């Protein structure tokens, strides 16, 4: 057997590192906080992952894993619902539900329904679910009396500094990350304090800094990471399910492209060649062998499967083992294929379901079965409707995180009693008279 590749491994420690270089490498890590730091023009930044490339690294994993990519987009879409409505709370009913009325100033509804707000929500929610935190920029008018714009910042290009003694931090924005930028390649902006960003804006107005644009960070705090939040799908990656989900299709692709399944066993008597290609008809043994090989190639082509995957196995015999006689018949026997690719699909379905579980998505919503089952294992429309309602109920805290900047912007501009609510499309049964209903939440 021959092959075109080899597996190699190395052991031991690298050589050529001086004690001074080793000491410098150790000093780049703050062992007390278990966090890597890097300096940019005097700003002490916290590295996002060991190589300061977590968004780039995570995005490669997401885009190369179909169910993870689709699941994250599904979460973003149902979390954002079908738009935002500016309301006022006009009391509560007997069940404790809010009685909502449209906000009387139409300019506020125009603001929250604008492309500026929709662009902010879509992009920051993308980074929030993919990477664990999103970044946005408040843009003030000329005198700082109002906030006139809210701009999403791509998490690819944002890194945060260590907090100072007052708990304040900076966001360094650069298209050079994960490489360290020069002073001409970045912009540094103050980050609003997470405790109360609205109060921080008021303090900045009092200090005469209202004309400066600021950055607000929306974090998923479940990971307990105070600077860079971690996405919920990361646990599934560490458990290995994402690798399994990616390896199964790669394996099947290699099998279908390169497999050599023995489909037929063809037994040819030696006496056949003596009559088909007599030695007297050829000048040399090599010429006769070449003619036999060409003939066998023509026979093989007629028996090959898709992409030459199912191949015949040729053997020769001189005497029939059953009766001890010399025979001249060809014996062609179909062979059982021991490669069961369908078993791999069961593993793939389990991996896909585990990924969806890590995202808190019932696989039935996307038409997938339970772990160990097949894709056709969903359990009907009612199960899908209930799972979707659970998703909407669980989205409350994330929705509030996304609404906070818009409400801060509205109140900063003088609309103190405004509240924002999402509009949901609720799946219903046909006996209610319609397939969907609308509500505010």
Residue pairs with C-beta under 8 A, 6 or more apart in sequence:
28 36
28 37
28 38
29 35
29 36
29 37
30 36
30 37
35 46
35 47
35 227
36 46
36 47
36 50
36 52
37 44
37 45
37 46
37 47
37 162
38 45
38 47
38 52
38 180
39 45
40 172
40 180
40 181
40 186
41 183
41 186
43 161
43 170
43 172
43 188
44 161
44 162
45 159
45 160
45 161
45 162
45 172
46 159
46 160
46 161
46 162
46 227
46 228
47 159
48 54
48 55
48 159
48 160
48 228
49 57
51 57
51 178
52 159
52 177
52 178
53 177
53 178
54 131
54 228
55 127
55 130
55 131
55 155
55 156
56 156
56 178
58 130
58 131
58 231
58 234
59 130
59 131
59 156
61 68
61 237
61 242
62 68
62 69
62 72
62 130
62 233
63 69
64 246
65 242
65 245
65 246
65 355
66 245
67 245
67 352
67 355
67 356
67 366
67 368
68 233
68 236
68 242
68 245
68 355
68 359
70 366
71 233
71 355
71 356
71 359
71 361
71 366
72 129
72 130
72 233
72 359
74 361
74 365
74 366
75 129
75 359
75 361
75 391
76 122
76 125
76 126
76 129
78 388
78 391
78 392
78 395
79 125
79 395
79 398
79 399
79 402
80 121
80 122
80 125
80 402
80 422
81 392
81 399
81 422
81 423
81 424
81 425
81 441
82 422
82 423
82 424
82 425
82 438
83 113
83 422
83 423
84 112
84 113
84 117
84 121
84 403
84 406
84 420
84 421
84 422
84 423
85 100
85 102
85 109
85 112
85 420
85 421
85 422
85 423
85 440
86 102
86 103
86 108
86 109
86 111
86 112
86 410
86 418
86 419
86 420
87 100
87 101
87 102
87 103
87 418
87 419
87 420
87 421
87 440
88 100
88 101
88 102
88 103
88 104
88 417
88 418
88 419
89 98
89 99
89 100
89 419
90 99
90 100
90 101
91 99
92 98
92 99
93 99
100 419
100 421
100 440
102 109
103 109
103 415
103 418
105 415
108 410
108 415
108 418
111 117
111 406
111 409
111 410
112 406
112 410
112 420
116 149
116 150
117 150
117 406
119 152
120 136
120 150
120 151
120 152
120 405
120 406
121 402
122 152
123 134
123 152
123 154
124 134
124 135
124 136
124 152
124 218
124 402
125 134
125 398
125 402
126 134
127 133
127 134
127 135
127 152
127 154
127 155
128 134
128 218
128 220
128 398
128 401
128 402
129 231
130 155
130 231
131 155
131 228
131 229
131 231
132 219
132 220
132 223
132 225
132 228
132 229
132 230
132 231
132 234
133 155
133 217
133 218
133 219
133 220
133 228
133 229
134 152
134 155
134 217
134 218
135 152
135 153
135 154
135 155
135 158
135 171
135 215
135 216
135 217
135 218
136 150
136 151
136 152
136 153
136 215
136 216
136 218
136 405
137 150
137 151
137 152
137 153
137 189
137 213
137 214
137 215
137 216
138 147
138 149
138 150
138 192
138 201
138 213
138 214
138 215
138 216
138 405
138 409
139 147
139 148
139 149
139 150
139 151
139 213
140 146
140 147
140 148
140 210
140 211
140 212
140 213
141 147
141 148
142 211
143 210
143 211
144 205
144 209
144 210
144 211
144 212
145 210
146 412
146 413
147 409
147 412
147 413
150 405
150 406
150 409
153 171
153 173
153 215
156 177
157 173
157 174
157 175
157 177
158 171
158 172
158 173
158 215
159 171
159 172
159 174
159 177
160 169
160 170
160 171
160 172
160 191
160 217
160 227
160 228
161 169
161 170
161 171
161 172
162 169
163 169
167 193
167 195
168 190
168 191
168 193
169 191
169 227
170 188
170 189
170 190
170 191
171 188
171 189
171 190
171 191
171 215
171 217
172 181
172 186
172 187
172 188
173 186
173 187
173 188
173 189
174 181
174 185
174 186
174 187
175 185
176 182
176 185
176 186
189 212
189 213
189 214
189 215
190 204
190 209
190 212
190 214
190 215
191 214
191 215
191 216
191 217
192 200
192 201
192 214
192 215
192 216
193 199
193 200
194 217
194 219
197 216
197 404
197 405
197 408
198 408
198 411
198 412
201 210
201 214
201 408
201 412
204 210
204 212
204 214
216 405
216 408
218 401
218 402
218 404
218 405
219 225
219 228
219 229
220 229
220 230
220 231
220 232
220 398
221 229
222 229
222 230
222 232
223 229
223 230
223 234
232 358
232 359
232 360
233 242
233 355
233 358
233 359
235 358
236 242
236 354
236 355
236 357
236 358
237 243
239 354
241 351
241 354
241 355
241 358
242 351
242 355
244 347
244 348
244 350
244 351
245 348
245 351
245 352
245 355
248 344
248 345
248 347
248 348
248 351
249 348
251 344
252 341
252 344
255 339
255 341
256 306
256 307
256 309
257 307
259 309
259 339
260 309
260 311
261 305
261 309
261 310
261 311
261 337
261 339
262 311
262 312
262 313
262 335
263 303
263 305
263 310
263 311
263 312
263 334
263 335
263 337
264 303
264 312
264 313
264 332
264 333
264 334
264 335
265 312
265 313
265 315
265 331
265 332
265 333
265 334
265 335
266 299
266 303
266 312
266 313
266 314
266 315
266 330
266 331
266 332
266 333
267 315
267 316
267 317
267 330
267 331
267 332
267 333
268 314
268 315
268 316
268 317
268 330
269 316
269 317
269 318
269 326
269 327
269 328
269 329
269 330
270 316
270 317
270 318
271 318
271 326
271 328
272 328
272 330
273 292
275 328
276 295
277 288
277 291
277 292
277 295
279 285
279 288
281 288
282 288
282 291
296 314
299 312
300 311
300 312
300 314
303 310
303 311
303 312
304 310
304 311
304 312
305 311
310 337
313 335
318 326
319 325
319 326
320 326
320 327
345 374
346 372
346 373
346 374
349 368
349 369
349 371
349 372
349 373
349 374
349 375
349 377
350 371
350 372
352 363
352 368
353 363
353 368
353 369
353 370
353 371
353 373
354 371
356 362
356 363
356 366
356 368
357 363
360 391
360 394
361 387
361 391
362 383
362 384
362 387
362 390
362 391
363 369
363 370
363 378
364 378
364 379
364 383
364 384
364 387
365 384
365 387
365 388
365 391
367 375
367 378
368 375
368 377
368 378
369 375
369 376
369 377
369 378
370 377
378 384
381 429
382 429
384 427
385 427
385 428
385 429
388 427
389 426
389 427
392 424
392 426
392 441
396 441
399 422
399 441
403 420
403 422
406 420
407 418
407 419
407 420
410 418
410 420
411 418
421 440
421 441
422 440
422 441
423 438
423 439
423 440
424 438
424 439
424 440
424 441
425 436
425 437
425 438
426 436
426 437
426 438
426 439
427 435
427 436
428 434
428 435
428 436
428 437
